[in-house]
Amino acid sequence: MLKIRLLWSLIVIAMLIGVPLSGCGGQASPPADTATDKLLVAASIIPLADFTRQVGGDRVQVELLVPPGASPHTYELTPAQLQVLSKARVLVLNDVGLEFWADDAVSAANNPDLIVVDTSQGLTILGGDAGESSGNPHIWLDPINAIHQVEKIRDALIQADPDGAEVYRANAERYIGELKALDQEIRNRVATFSSKKFIAFHPAWVYFAQRYGLEQAAVIETTPGKEPSPAEIAEIVKTARAIGAKAIFAEPQFSPKAAEVIAAESGAEVLFLNPLGEPPDFSYLDTMRYNVGEMEKALK
């Protein structure tokens, strides 16, 4: 992107003349501490940052790129985050088009030592909706896919830091065991649902639904950030009534207004599913348990 290349040019100039740059479009993360002896890893979204910390343990310093509360579909990197990429050894991506900025950011970072790991590589990608030409990117919401992503991160950390291979393998094995237990827990809870159909805010839950035998009956925003038309809202209301929806699911990263209108018209309530979780101390395991709990309220 031209904007990212321009930001990188400004960073270089500022570094040369000693002028600090503030982030644009929100509060920027501070540049990584170059004095640390930890492996510097950048991760695009919160779940991937959690996976990386679980595998890397004390050997890694993880810098999150898309901040809490922001949508990865629209977020653009700040100058400070481009500086992080110029020093990082590993960049962990979800891919499937989620990080639309990745190619330009990696090029601008001019970091020949940077290992870029595509955690979606090798997974079966489901078809995307409007604006998702690469397919649906929400692979991490299926815990079995998450295991695959953890394995990709483990291998990238070993490549970047062979001395830590034993630690990375042991940590990954432990965490994969926890993900397998989570998968079984979700299967047991979903088996108690009396309804299998739900209405989501946007198409984030198709991998989860496919894994656990659920059906996404409708979505409010097929394109993130584009509110539905009155005709689309009327159609969703019709679907909600037809399936007897107890709840319409919104997401904290987006305005719930459309969900509230649909809920009011269909006699449902608004509940929140969170595909990215909330700080502080984000836990993928806890976030997924929270999401299943919200689904239980609507589907059990």
C-alpha positions as a Markdown table, in Angstrom:
| # | Residue | x | y | z |
|---|---|---|---|---|
| 1 | Met | 0.0 | 0.0 | 0.0 |
| 2 | Leu | 1.1 | 3.5 | -0.9 |
| 3 | Lys | 0.1 | 4.7 | 2.6 |
| 4 | Ile | 2.3 | 2.1 | 4.3 |
| 5 | Arg | 5.3 | 3.0 | 2.1 |
| 6 | Leu | 4.8 | 6.7 | 2.9 |
| 7 | Leu | 4.7 | 6.0 | 6.6 |
| 8 | Trp | 7.9 | 4.0 | 6.4 |
| 9 | Ser | 9.6 | 6.8 | 4.6 |
| 10 | Leu | 8.5 | 9.2 | 7.4 |
| 11 | Ile | 9.9 | 6.8 | 10.0 |
| 12 | Val | 13.3 | 6.6 | 8.3 |
| 13 | Ile | 13.5 | 10.4 | 8.1 |
| 14 | Ala | 12.4 | 10.8 | 11.7 |
| 15 | Met | 15.0 | 8.3 | 12.9 |
| 16 | Leu | 17.7 | 10.1 | 11.0 |
| 17 | Ile | 16.8 | 13.5 | 12.5 |
| 18 | Gly | 15.8 | 12.2 | 16.0 |
| 19 | Val | 12.2 | 13.2 | 15.8 |
| 20 | Pro | 9.6 | 10.9 | 17.5 |
| 21 | Leu | 6.6 | 9.9 | 15.5 |
| 22 | Ser | 3.2 | 9.4 | 17.0 |
| 23 | Gly | 0.9 | 6.7 | 15.7 |
| 24 | Cys | -2.0 | 7.5 | 13.3 |
| 25 | Gly | -5.4 | 6.1 | 13.6 |
| 26 | Gly | -5.2 | 5.3 | 17.3 |
| 27 | Gln | -2.6 | 4.8 | 20.0 |
| 28 | Ala | 0.5 | 3.1 | 18.6 |
| 29 | Ser | 2.3 | 0.3 | 20.4 |
| 30 | Pro | 5.7 | 1.4 | 21.7 |
| 31 | Pro | 8.8 | 0.2 | 19.7 |
| 32 | Ala | 10.1 | -3.1 | 20.9 |
| 33 | Asp | 12.9 | -3.0 | 23.5 |
| 34 | Thr | 16.0 | -3.8 | 21.6 |
| 35 | Ala | 17.9 | -4.4 | 24.8 |
| 36 | Thr | 16.1 | -7.6 | 25.6 |
| 37 | Asp | 17.6 | -11.0 | 24.7 |
| 38 | Lys | 14.1 | -12.5 | 24.0 |
| 39 | Leu | 13.0 | -13.4 | 20.6 |
| 40 | Leu | 10.9 | -10.6 | 19.2 |
| 41 | Val | 7.7 | -11.9 | 17.6 |
| 42 | Ala | 5.0 | -9.8 | 16.0 |
| 43 | Ala | 1.5 | -11.3 | 15.9 |
| 44 | Ser | -1.4 | -9.8 | 13.9 |
| 45 | Ile | -4.4 | -10.6 | 16.2 |
| 46 | Ile | -4.9 | -11.4 | 19.9 |
| 47 | Pro | -5.6 | -15.2 | 19.5 |
| 48 | Leu | -2.3 | -15.6 | 17.6 |
| 49 | Ala | -0.5 | -13.5 | 20.1 |
| 50 | Asp | -1.8 | -15.8 | 22.8 |
| 51 | Phe | -0.8 | -18.9 | 20.9 |
| 52 | Thr | 2.7 | -17.5 | 20.5 |
| 53 | Arg | 3.1 | -16.7 | 24.2 |
| 54 | Gln | 1.8 | -20.2 | 25.1 |
| 55 | Val | 4.4 | -21.8 | 22.8 |
| 56 | Gly | 7.3 | -19.3 | 23.3 |
| 57 | Gly | 7.0 | -18.8 | 27.1 |
| 58 | Asp | 9.8 | -16.8 | 28.6 |
| 59 | Arg | 11.9 | -17.0 | 25.5 |
| 60 | Val | 9.8 | -14.6 | 23.4 |
| 61 | Gln | 8.6 | -11.1 | 23.5 |
| 62 | Val | 5.3 | -10.8 | 21.6 |
| 63 | Glu | 4.1 | -7.6 | 20.1 |
| 64 | Leu | 0.4 | -7.4 | 19.1 |
| 65 | Leu | -0.3 | -5.5 | 15.9 |
| 66 | Val | -4.1 | -5.2 | 15.7 |
| 67 | Pro | -5.1 | -3.7 | 19.1 |
| 68 | Pro | -8.0 | -4.9 | 21.3 |
| 69 | Gly | -11.3 | -3.4 | 20.2 |
| 70 | Ala | -10.1 | -2.9 | 16.6 |
| 71 | Ser | -11.3 | -4.9 | 13.6 |
| 72 | Pro | -8.6 | -6.7 | 11.8 |
| 73 | His | -10.7 | -6.3 | 8.6 |
| 74 | Thr | -10.0 | -2.5 | 8.6 |
| 75 | Tyr | -7.1 | -1.8 | 10.9 |
| 76 | Glu | -3.9 | -0.2 | 9.4 |
| 77 | Leu | -0.5 | -0.4 | 11.0 |
| 78 | Thr | 1.0 | 2.6 | 12.8 |
| 79 | Pro | 4.5 | 3.9 | 12.2 |
| 80 | Ala | 5.6 | 2.5 | 15.5 |
| 81 | Gln | 4.4 | -1.0 | 14.5 |
| 82 | Leu | 6.3 | -0.8 | 11.3 |
| 83 | Gln | 9.4 | -0.1 | 13.4 |
| 84 | Val | 8.6 | -3.3 | 15.3 |
| 85 | Leu | 8.5 | -5.3 | 12.1 |
| 86 | Ser | 11.9 | -3.9 | 11.1 |
| 87 | Lys | 13.4 | -5.6 | 14.3 |
| 88 | Ala | 11.2 | -8.7 | 14.7 |
| 89 | Arg | 12.5 | -12.2 | 13.9 |
| 90 | Val | 9.0 | -13.7 | 13.4 |
| 91 | Leu | 5.7 | -12.3 | 12.1 |
| 92 | Val | 2.7 | -14.6 | 12.8 |
| 93 | Leu | -0.2 | -14.1 | 10.4 |
| 94 | Asn | -3.6 | -15.7 | 10.1 |
| 95 | Asp | -3.7 | -14.9 | 6.4 |
| 96 | Val | -6.7 | -15.9 | 4.1 |
| 97 | Gly | -6.7 | -12.1 | 3.3 |
| 98 | Leu | -7.3 | -11.0 | 6.9 |
| 99 | Glu | -4.1 | -9.0 | 7.1 |
| 100 | Phe | -4.6 | -7.0 | 3.9 |
| 101 | Trp | -1.6 | -4.9 | 4.8 |
| 102 | Ala | 0.9 | -7.7 | 5.3 |
| 103 | Asp | 2.8 | -7.8 | 1.9 |
| 104 | Asp | 3.4 | -4.0 | 1.9 |
| 105 | Ala | 4.3 | -3.9 | 5.5 |
| 106 | Val | 6.9 | -6.7 | 5.2 |
| 107 | Ser | 8.3 | -5.0 | 2.1 |
| 108 | Ala | 8.5 | -1.7 | 3.9 |
| 109 | Ala | 10.2 | -3.2 | 7.0 |
| 110 | Asn | 13.2 | -4.2 | 4.9 |
| 111 | Asn | 14.1 | -7.0 | 7.4 |
| 112 | Pro | 15.8 | -9.9 | 5.6 |
| 113 | Asp | 15.8 | -11.9 | 8.9 |
| 114 | Leu | 12.1 | -11.8 | 9.3 |
| 115 | Ile | 10.4 | -15.2 | 9.2 |
| 116 | Val | 6.7 | -14.8 | 8.1 |
| 117 | Val | 4.5 | -17.7 | 9.1 |
| 118 | Asp | 1.1 | -18.2 | 7.4 |
| 119 | Thr | -0.8 | -20.2 | 10.0 |
| 120 | Ser | -3.6 | -21.0 | 7.6 |
| 121 | Gln | -1.3 | -22.9 | 5.2 |
| 122 | Gly | -2.5 | -26.5 | 5.0 |
| 123 | Leu | -6.0 | -25.9 | 6.3 |
| 124 | Thr | -9.2 | -26.3 | 4.2 |
| 125 | Ile | -10.5 | -22.8 | 3.7 |
| 126 | Leu | -14.2 | -22.2 | 3.4 |
| 127 | Gly | -15.7 | -19.8 | 0.9 |
| 128 | Gly | -15.9 | -16.2 | 1.9 |
| 129 | Asp | -18.7 | -13.7 | 1.6 |
| 130 | Ala | -18.6 | -10.2 | 0.1 |
| 131 | Gly | -15.2 | -8.7 | 0.5 |
| 132 | Glu | -13.5 | -12.0 | 1.3 |
| 133 | Ser | -12.1 | -13.0 | -2.1 |
| 134 | Ser | -9.5 | -15.3 | -0.4 |
| 135 | Gly | -12.1 | -17.2 | 1.6 |
| 136 | Asn | -13.4 | -16.9 | 5.1 |
| 137 | Pro | -10.5 | -16.0 | 7.3 |
| 138 | His | -11.9 | -16.9 | 10.8 |
| 139 | Ile | -10.1 | -20.2 | 11.1 |
| 140 | Trp | -9.0 | -19.7 | 14.7 |
| 141 | Leu | -12.5 | -20.1 | 16.0 |
| 142 | Asp | -12.3 | -23.8 | 15.4 |
| 143 | Pro | -10.1 | -25.2 | 18.1 |
| 144 | Ile | -8.9 | -28.0 | 15.8 |
| 145 | Asn | -7.7 | -25.4 | 13.3 |
| 146 | Ala | -6.1 | -23.6 | 16.3 |
| 147 | Ile | -4.0 | -26.7 | 17.0 |
| 148 | His | -2.7 | -26.5 | 13.4 |
| 149 | Gln | -1.9 | -22.8 | 13.9 |
| 150 | Val | 0.0 | -23.6 | 17.1 |
| 151 | Glu | 2.0 | -26.2 | 15.3 |
| 152 | Lys | 2.9 | -23.6 | 12.6 |
| 153 | Ile | 4.0 | -21.1 | 15.3 |
| 154 | Arg | 6.1 | -23.8 | 17.0 |
| 155 | Asp | 7.9 | -24.6 | 13.8 |
| 156 | Ala | 8.6 | -20.9 | 13.1 |
| 157 | Leu | 10.0 | -20.3 | 16.6 |
| 158 | Ile | 12.3 | -23.3 | 16.2 |
| 159 | Gln | 13.5 | -22.0 | 12.9 |
| 160 | Ala | 14.2 | -18.6 | 14.4 |
| 161 | Asp | 15.7 | -19.9 | 17.7 |
| 162 | Pro | 17.0 | -23.5 | 17.4 |
| 163 | Asp | 18.4 | -23.3 | 20.9 |
| 164 | Gly | 14.9 | -23.1 | 22.2 |
| 165 | Ala | 13.5 | -26.1 | 20.2 |
| 166 | Glu | 13.0 | -28.3 | 23.2 |
| 167 | Val | 11.1 | -25.6 | 25.1 |
| 168 | Tyr | 8.9 | -24.8 | 22.2 |
| 169 | Arg | 8.1 | -28.4 | 21.5 |
| 170 | Ala | 7.2 | -29.1 | 25.2 |
| 171 | Asn | 5.1 | -25.9 | 25.5 |
| 172 | Ala | 3.3 | -26.7 | 22.2 |
| 173 | Glu | 2.5 | -30.2 | 23.3 |
| 174 | Arg | 1.1 | -29.0 | 26.6 |
| 175 | Tyr | -1.1 | -26.4 | 25.0 |
| 176 | Ile | -2.3 | -28.7 | 22.2 |
| 177 | Gly | -3.5 | -31.0 | 24.9 |
| 178 | Glu | -5.5 | -28.1 | 26.4 |
| 179 | Leu | -7.0 | -27.3 | 23.0 |
| 180 | Lys | -8.0 | -31.0 | 22.5 |
| 181 | Ala | -9.7 | -30.9 | 25.9 |
| 182 | Leu | -11.5 | -27.7 | 24.9 |
| 183 | Asp | -12.7 | -29.3 | 21.7 |
| 184 | Gln | -14.2 | -32.2 | 23.6 |
| 185 | Glu | -15.8 | -29.8 | 26.1 |
| 186 | Ile | -17.5 | -27.8 | 23.3 |
| 187 | Arg | -18.7 | -31.1 | 21.7 |
| 188 | Asn | -20.3 | -32.1 | 25.0 |
| 189 | Arg | -22.0 | -28.7 | 25.5 |
| 190 | Val | -23.2 | -28.3 | 21.9 |
| 191 | Ala | -24.8 | -31.8 | 22.2 |
| 192 | Thr | -27.2 | -30.4 | 24.7 |
| 193 | Phe | -28.5 | -27.6 | 22.4 |
| 194 | Ser | -32.1 | -28.0 | 21.3 |
| 195 | Ser | -31.6 | -25.6 | 18.4 |
| 196 | Lys | -28.7 | -25.7 | 15.9 |
| 197 | Lys | -29.4 | -22.5 | 13.9 |
| 198 | Phe | -28.2 | -19.1 | 14.9 |
| 199 | Ile | -28.0 | -15.5 | 13.5 |
| 200 | Ala | -24.5 | -14.0 | 13.7 |
| 201 | Phe | -23.3 | -10.5 | 13.3 |
| 202 | His | -20.8 | -11.3 | 10.5 |
| 203 | Pro | -19.6 | -14.6 | 9.0 |
| 204 | Ala | -17.1 | -15.3 | 11.8 |
| 205 | Trp | -18.5 | -18.6 | 13.0 |
| 206 | Val | -18.7 | -20.8 | 9.9 |
| 207 | Tyr | -15.7 | -22.9 | 10.9 |
| 208 | Phe | -17.0 | -23.3 | 14.4 |
| 209 | Ala | -20.5 | -24.2 | 13.1 |
| 210 | Gln | -19.1 | -26.7 | 10.6 |
| 211 | Arg | -17.0 | -28.4 | 13.3 |
| 212 | Tyr | -19.8 | -28.7 | 15.9 |
| 213 | Gly | -22.9 | -29.3 | 13.7 |
| 214 | Leu | -24.4 | -25.9 | 13.9 |
| 215 | Glu | -25.9 | -23.7 | 11.1 |
| 216 | Gln | -25.4 | -20.0 | 10.6 |
| 217 | Ala | -28.9 | -19.2 | 9.4 |
| 218 | Ala | -28.2 | -15.5 | 8.6 |
| 219 | Val | -25.6 | -12.8 | 9.1 |
| 220 | Ile | -26.2 | -9.1 | 9.8 |
| 221 | Glu | -23.1 | -7.7 | 8.0 |
| 222 | Thr | -21.8 | -9.7 | 5.1 |
| 223 | Thr | -19.2 | -7.1 | 4.6 |
| 224 | Pro | -17.6 | -5.9 | 7.9 |
| 225 | Gly | -18.4 | -2.2 | 8.5 |
| 226 | Lys | -21.3 | -2.1 | 6.0 |
| 227 | Glu | -24.6 | -1.9 | 7.7 |
| 228 | Pro | -27.5 | -3.9 | 6.2 |
| 229 | Ser | -30.2 | -2.3 | 4.1 |
| 230 | Pro | -33.8 | -2.1 | 5.4 |
| 231 | Ala | -34.7 | -4.9 | 3.0 |
| 232 | Glu | -31.8 | -7.0 | 4.3 |
| 233 | Ile | -32.9 | -6.4 | 7.9 |
| 234 | Ala | -36.5 | -7.4 | 7.0 |
| 235 | Glu | -35.2 | -10.7 | 5.6 |
| 236 | Ile | -33.1 | -11.4 | 8.7 |
| 237 | Val | -36.1 | -10.7 | 10.9 |
| 238 | Lys | -38.1 | -13.2 | 8.8 |
| 239 | Thr | -35.4 | -15.8 | 9.3 |
| 240 | Ala | -35.2 | -15.1 | 13.0 |
| 241 | Arg | -38.9 | -15.7 | 13.4 |
| 242 | Ala | -38.8 | -18.8 | 11.3 |
| 243 | Ile | -36.1 | -20.5 | 13.4 |
| 244 | Gly | -37.5 | -19.2 | 16.7 |
| 245 | Ala | -34.3 | -17.3 | 17.5 |
| 246 | Lys | -34.0 | -16.5 | 21.2 |
| 247 | Ala | -31.1 | -14.2 | 20.6 |
| 248 | Ile | -29.4 | -12.2 | 17.8 |
| 249 | Phe | -25.6 | -12.2 | 18.2 |
| 250 | Ala | -23.7 | -9.0 | 18.0 |
| 251 | Glu | -19.9 | -8.4 | 18.4 |
| 252 | Pro | -18.2 | -5.9 | 20.6 |
| 253 | Gln | -15.9 | -4.7 | 17.8 |
| 254 | Phe | -19.0 | -3.3 | 15.9 |
| 255 | Ser | -22.0 | -1.2 | 16.6 |
| 256 | Pro | -25.0 | -3.4 | 17.9 |
| 257 | Lys | -27.7 | -1.1 | 16.4 |
| 258 | Ala | -28.7 | -3.3 | 13.6 |
| 259 | Ala | -28.8 | -6.4 | 15.9 |
| 260 | Glu | -30.9 | -4.4 | 18.3 |
| 261 | Val | -33.4 | -3.5 | 15.6 |
| 262 | Ile | -33.6 | -7.2 | 14.4 |
| 263 | Ala | -34.0 | -8.4 | 18.0 |
| 264 | Ala | -36.8 | -6.0 | 18.7 |
| 265 | Glu | -38.7 | -6.9 | 15.6 |
| 266 | Ser | -38.3 | -10.7 | 16.1 |
| 267 | Gly | -38.9 | -10.8 | 19.9 |
| 268 | Ala | -35.3 | -11.9 | 20.6 |
| 269 | Glu | -32.6 | -10.4 | 22.8 |
| 270 | Val | -29.1 | -9.3 | 21.9 |
| 271 | Leu | -26.2 | -11.3 | 23.1 |
| 272 | Phe | -22.5 | -10.8 | 22.2 |
| 273 | Leu | -20.1 | -13.3 | 20.7 |
| 274 | Asn | -16.5 | -12.2 | 20.7 |
| 275 | Pro | -14.2 | -13.7 | 18.0 |
| 276 | Leu | -11.2 | -11.8 | 19.3 |
| 277 | Gly | -11.6 | -11.6 | 23.1 |
| 278 | Glu | -11.0 | -8.8 | 25.5 |
| 279 | Pro | -7.9 | -7.6 | 27.4 |
| 280 | Pro | -6.3 | -7.8 | 29.9 |
| 281 | Asp | -4.8 | -11.2 | 30.1 |
| 282 | Phe | -6.5 | -12.6 | 27.1 |
| 283 | Ser | -7.0 | -16.3 | 27.0 |
| 284 | Tyr | -8.1 | -18.1 | 23.9 |
| 285 | Leu | -9.4 | -21.0 | 26.0 |
| 286 | Asp | -11.5 | -18.7 | 28.3 |
| 287 | Thr | -12.8 | -16.7 | 25.4 |
| 288 | Met | -14.0 | -19.7 | 23.6 |
| 289 | Arg | -15.7 | -21.0 | 26.7 |
| 290 | Tyr | -17.4 | -17.6 | 27.1 |
| 291 | Asn | -18.6 | -17.8 | 23.5 |
| 292 | Val | -20.1 | -21.2 | 24.0 |
| 293 | Gly | -21.8 | -20.0 | 27.1 |
| 294 | Glu | -23.5 | -17.2 | 25.2 |
| 295 | Met | -24.6 | -19.7 | 22.5 |
| 296 | Glu | -26.0 | -21.9 | 25.3 |
| 297 | Lys | -28.3 | -19.1 | 26.3 |
| 298 | Ala | -29.8 | -18.9 | 22.8 |
| 299 | Leu | -29.7 | -22.4 | 21.6 |
| 300 | Lys | -30.1 | -24.8 | 24.6 |
